[in-house]
Structure formats: C-alpha cells, structure tokens
Amino acid sequence: LMTSILSLQKGDILYDGASIRKMKSGFFNKIGVSFEDPTIYLKLTGYENLKFFAGLFDTPTNDPLKMLDMVGLKNAAHKKSSTYSKGMKQRLVFIRSLINNPEILFLDEPTSGLDPALAARIKELILMQKKQGKTIFLTTHNMFIAETLCDRVAFINEGRIVAIDSPRNLKLQYGQRSVKIEYTENGKTQNELLFLDKKAGKDRLDEIINSKKLQTIHSQEATLEQIFIKLTGRELV
C-alpha cells in the first residue's frame, strides 16, 4: 500500500501531508524498494539490470558500477544475473533500491540469505542512508537487526500493530529484569536464570547467594524476541 503496488480500499496514507491517492508518477522518484524475493531480469547482467531500472527515473541516478562495487558485485557486473547465487541476487536487489537516491526506503528482509560479513556490509549501508536523513521502513524477523538499525520498532501480529516504540522503551515497558547465576553444588557447576520482577526469583537469588559457592552472576536485559513472544503468544519463524 505504501509503495502503491496495491490500491487503498479504505483509509489513507499521507506523504508530507499529501494523500497517496493523489500522488503522480514523480512520487516513484522518491522511493526505493527491496523485496526479500529477488525480482530481477535474469537474462540481463547485474550492470544491465541497474542500468535499466535507472532509466525508469526522472531524476539523477547513481553509477551502476559504483553501486555494484559497494556490495561486492563489481567482478560479477557483466555476468548474467541468472548465474548469481541467492545472496548475490539479494545484494543486487538491495543496491537497486538505492540507484535513484530515494528519500524513503522500503526494505524487506535485506540481509536474508547473506553470510555474516555481507550482512554486516548491508547493515553498514543502511546506517549510511539513515545518517543521510532517509526514512527507512524495514521488515524483518531478525530482532538483532531491528534492535541495531531501527529507532522505532513495531510488532505486528495478524495484521495489527500490538506495540510500537523505541527498542529501549519496549524493553523497559515489557521486559523482565533477570540475572543468570552460576554456582557450585556437590562439585558440579549449576546455572539458573532468575526473574527479579517476581518474588520467587528474588527469594531464590537470596537463597543461592547465602548457601552456595558462587562462580558468576550477570544481569540480563530482555530481548526484543522475548518481548514479541510475550505480546503475541507465538515465536518468530
């Protein structure tokens, strides 16, 4: 809906105070979209794909070769994209979303199928866009990605937003204080995770401290994944 791929059936979406219903073709010069399932022309090379899409905009675009180099695809620039691996296609689709210097980015699972090094590079590029003042909508099941990249996180369950706030505020509002404690008992190392918002957790912590030989004790912060499960009653897929 926000990219005009689907038409609004009811309600409205505003960009800078103007209804998306009234947006003209120039609107597409301002947005960039990257889908999880790569949508590229397989008979074209990576370079030709970017060159083709760049030609669809009525605004200055970036150099395709420089863009490909940014995601480690320069050496594959002139190879047919049908020969690309899933990760290479994913990087091509991602960098295509930046070809027109968009003001607004829609990124769907941008690190899906990437190894840790390449995923880190994509995250770095997203943060660069963020520092330039771009507005970024990112959908992900990876809560680490959400926490490290996003200023605000919305949890969606069955099509409805059940919570929206900064990662920190979500943790403060819905998270539970906990400690992980290791101790020695009968010559063996034991460990327990105790939730301090509950009386039973506090009592157990006092009991262990007073009666066991402690090895380590660490406070733990609630994760966004734990909060998602708490709010929706289901785990991330």
C-alpha positions as CSV (number, residue, x, y, z in Angstrom):
1,L,0.0,0.0,0.0
2,M,2.7,2.5,0.9
3,T,4.5,1.8,-2.4
4,S,1.3,2.0,-4.4
5,I,1.8,-1.6,-5.5
6,L,-1.7,-2.3,-4.0
7,S,-4.5,0.2,-4.1
8,L,-6.1,1.5,-0.9
9,Q,-9.5,0.1,-0.2
10,K,-10.2,2.4,2.7
11,G,-8.4,4.9,4.9
12,D,-5.5,7.0,3.6
13,I,-1.7,7.3,3.6
14,L,-0.1,10.7,3.7
15,Y,3.3,11.7,2.4
16,D,4.3,15.2,3.6
17,G,0.6,15.9,4.2
18,A,-0.5,14.8,0.7
19,S,-2.6,11.7,0.1
20,I,-1.1,8.8,-1.7
21,R,-4.2,8.7,-3.7
22,K,-3.2,11.9,-5.4
23,M,0.5,11.0,-6.0
24,K,1.7,11.3,-9.5
25,S,4.5,9.3,-11.2
26,G,7.1,11.6,-9.8
27,F,6.4,10.0,-6.4
28,F,8.3,6.9,-7.5
29,N,11.5,9.1,-7.9
30,K,11.5,9.5,-4.1
31,I,11.2,5.9,-3.0
32,G,13.3,2.7,-3.2
33,V,12.1,-0.8,-2.7
34,S,13.9,-4.0,-2.0
35,F,11.9,-7.3,-1.7
36,E,13.0,-10.4,0.1
37,D,12.4,-12.5,-3.1
38,P,14.7,-11.0,-5.7
39,T,12.9,-9.6,-8.7
40,I,15.4,-9.1,-11.5
41,Y,15.7,-9.8,-15.2
42,L,17.7,-13.0,-15.3
43,K,18.7,-12.6,-19.0
44,L,20.4,-9.3,-18.2
45,T,23.7,-8.8,-16.4
46,G,23.8,-7.2,-13.0
47,Y,25.1,-4.0,-14.6
48,E,22.3,-4.1,-17.2
49,N,19.7,-4.6,-14.6
50,L,20.8,-1.5,-12.7
51,K,21.1,0.5,-15.9
52,F,17.6,-0.5,-17.0
53,F,16.0,0.5,-13.7
54,A,18.0,3.7,-13.5
55,G,16.4,4.7,-16.8
56,L,12.9,4.5,-15.3
57,F,13.5,7.5,-13.1
58,D,13.2,11.2,-14.0
59,T,15.9,12.1,-11.6
60,P,19.7,11.8,-11.4
61,T,20.8,8.3,-10.6
62,N,24.0,6.7,-9.2
63,D,26.7,5.0,-11.3
64,P,25.7,1.3,-11.6
65,L,29.3,0.1,-11.4
66,K,30.0,2.0,-8.2
67,M,26.8,0.7,-6.7
68,L,27.7,-2.9,-7.6
69,D,31.2,-2.3,-6.1
70,M,29.6,-1.2,-2.8
71,V,28.1,-4.7,-2.3
72,G,31.0,-6.7,-3.7
73,L,29.5,-7.4,-7.1
74,K,31.8,-5.4,-9.3
75,N,33.6,-8.5,-10.6
76,A,30.2,-10.0,-11.5
77,A,28.8,-6.9,-13.0
78,H,28.9,-8.2,-16.6
79,K,27.7,-11.8,-15.8
80,K,24.2,-12.8,-16.5
81,S,22.2,-12.5,-13.2
82,S,20.8,-16.0,-13.9
83,T,24.2,-17.2,-12.8
84,Y,24.1,-15.3,-9.5
85,S,23.6,-17.1,-6.2
86,K,20.7,-16.2,-4.0
87,G,22.9,-13.9,-1.9
88,M,24.2,-12.2,-5.0
89,K,20.7,-11.6,-6.3
90,Q,19.7,-10.3,-2.8
91,R,22.6,-7.8,-2.9
92,L,21.7,-6.7,-6.4
93,V,18.0,-6.0,-5.5
94,F,19.2,-4.1,-2.4
95,I,21.6,-1.9,-4.3
96,R,18.9,-1.3,-6.9
97,S,16.7,0.3,-4.3
98,L,19.4,2.9,-3.8
99,I,20.0,3.7,-7.5
100,N,17.8,6.8,-7.5
101,N,18.9,8.3,-4.2
102,P,15.5,7.8,-2.7
103,E,14.2,9.8,0.2
104,I,12.2,6.8,1.5
105,L,13.4,3.2,1.6
106,F,11.2,0.1,1.9
107,L,13.5,-2.9,2.8
108,D,12.1,-6.4,3.2
109,E,14.5,-8.8,5.0
110,P,17.6,-7.1,3.4
111,T,20.1,-9.5,5.0
112,S,18.2,-12.7,4.1
113,G,20.5,-15.4,2.6
114,L,23.7,-13.4,3.3
115,D,26.7,-14.6,5.2
116,P,27.7,-12.6,8.3
117,A,30.3,-10.5,6.5
118,L,28.0,-9.5,3.7
119,A,25.1,-9.0,6.1
120,A,27.3,-6.6,8.1
121,R,28.1,-4.7,4.9
122,I,24.3,-4.3,4.1
123,K,23.7,-3.1,7.6
124,E,26.5,-0.6,7.2
125,L,25.0,0.8,4.0
126,I,21.5,1.0,5.7
127,L,23.1,3.0,8.5
128,M,24.7,5.3,6.0
129,Q,21.3,6.0,4.5
130,K,19.9,6.6,7.9
131,K,22.7,9.2,8.7
132,Q,21.8,11.0,5.5
133,G,18.3,11.6,6.9
134,K,16.5,9.0,4.8
135,T,13.3,7.4,6.1
136,I,13.6,3.7,6.2
137,F,10.8,1.1,6.6
138,L,12.4,-2.3,7.4
139,T,10.6,-5.6,7.8
140,T,12.5,-8.4,9.5
141,H,12.2,-11.5,11.7
142,N,15.7,-10.8,12.9
143,M,15.3,-9.0,16.2
144,F,19.1,-8.2,16.3
145,I,18.7,-6.4,13.0
146,A,15.7,-4.5,14.3
147,E,17.4,-3.5,17.5
148,T,20.7,-2.3,15.9
149,L,19.2,-0.5,12.9
150,C,15.8,0.9,14.0
151,D,14.8,4.0,16.0
152,R,11.3,2.6,16.4
153,V,10.1,-1.0,16.3
154,A,6.5,-2.1,15.6
155,F,5.4,-5.7,16.4
156,I,2.7,-6.8,14.0
157,N,0.5,-9.8,14.9
158,E,-2.2,-11.0,12.4
159,G,-2.1,-7.7,10.6
160,R,-2.3,-5.5,13.6
161,I,0.3,-3.4,15.4
162,V,0.4,-4.7,19.0
163,A,3.2,-2.4,20.2
164,I,5.4,0.3,18.8
165,D,8.2,2.3,20.4
166,S,12.0,2.5,20.5
167,P,13.8,-0.8,21.3
168,R,14.8,0.6,24.7
169,N,11.3,1.7,25.7
170,L,9.9,-1.6,24.6
171,K,12.3,-3.4,26.9
172,L,11.6,-1.1,29.8
173,Q,7.8,-1.4,29.4
174,Y,7.5,-5.1,28.6
175,G,10.8,-6.7,29.6
176,Q,11.6,-8.5,32.8
177,R,14.7,-7.9,34.9
178,S,16.7,-11.1,35.2
179,V,20.1,-12.5,36.3
180,K,21.9,-15.6,35.2
181,I,23.8,-17.1,38.1
182,E,26.3,-19.9,38.2
183,Y,27.3,-21.7,41.4
184,T,28.9,-24.9,42.6
185,E,26.8,-27.7,44.2
186,N,28.2,-31.1,45.0
187,G,31.2,-30.5,43.0
188,K,29.2,-29.6,39.8
189,T,28.5,-26.3,38.2
190,Q,24.9,-25.3,38.1
191,N,23.2,-22.3,36.5
192,E,19.8,-20.7,36.8
193,L,18.0,-17.8,35.1
194,L,16.0,-15.9,37.7
195,F,13.4,-13.2,37.0
196,L,13.7,-10.5,39.7
197,D,10.3,-8.9,39.0
198,K,8.8,-11.9,40.7
199,K,9.1,-12.6,44.5
200,A,10.0,-16.2,43.8
201,G,13.0,-15.1,41.7
202,K,14.3,-12.7,44.4
203,D,13.9,-15.3,47.1
204,R,15.7,-17.9,45.1
205,L,18.6,-15.4,44.4
206,D,18.9,-14.7,48.1
207,E,18.9,-18.4,48.9
208,I,21.7,-19.2,46.3
209,I,23.8,-16.3,47.5
210,N,23.6,-17.3,51.1
211,S,24.0,-21.1,50.7
212,K,26.0,-21.8,47.5
213,K,29.5,-21.1,46.3
214,L,29.0,-18.5,43.5
215,Q,31.0,-18.6,40.3
216,T,29.4,-15.9,38.2
217,I,26.4,-13.6,38.3
218,H,25.3,-11.5,35.3
219,S,22.3,-9.2,34.9
220,Q,20.4,-9.8,31.6
221,E,18.3,-7.5,29.5
222,A,15.2,-8.6,27.9
223,T,15.5,-9.2,24.2
224,L,13.0,-8.0,21.5
225,E,12.3,-11.6,20.6
226,Q,11.3,-12.4,24.2
227,I,9.0,-9.3,24.2
228,F,7.5,-10.3,20.8
229,I,6.7,-13.8,22.2
230,K,5.2,-12.2,25.3
231,L,3.0,-9.8,23.4
232,T,1.8,-12.2,20.6
233,G,2.0,-15.6,22.3
234,R,4.0,-17.0,19.4
235,E,7.6,-17.4,18.4
236,L,9.3,-15.8,15.4
237,V,9.6,-18.0,12.3
